Amino acid sequence: MTKAEIVNEVAKATGIEKVTVQNVVESFMESVKGSVKRGEPVYLRGFGSFIIKHRAEKAARNITRNTTLTIPAHDIPAFKPAKDFVSSLKK
């Protein structure tokens, strides 16, 4: 499902104009991105959490050149679904 399809479904379900729904969806996404960039997790009860995961430094190999390089420690964004959400998919 794309962002445009989400906007269409919400607009149909609520009767609100698509332009307004699109602005709300864009604002929501910007708020989530901003919070995660600041290191603050976003918890949506019953849906899931947008969090930062820390990846430790590790060694990687370039097999074509037979060399080893070091990938530095870094943070990545992640989504962790809520238990209710996961259990609803298992049925």
Helices and strands as residue ranges (DSSP letters): H 3-14, H 18-37, E 42-44, E 48-55, E 58-62, E 67-71, E 74-81, H 83-90
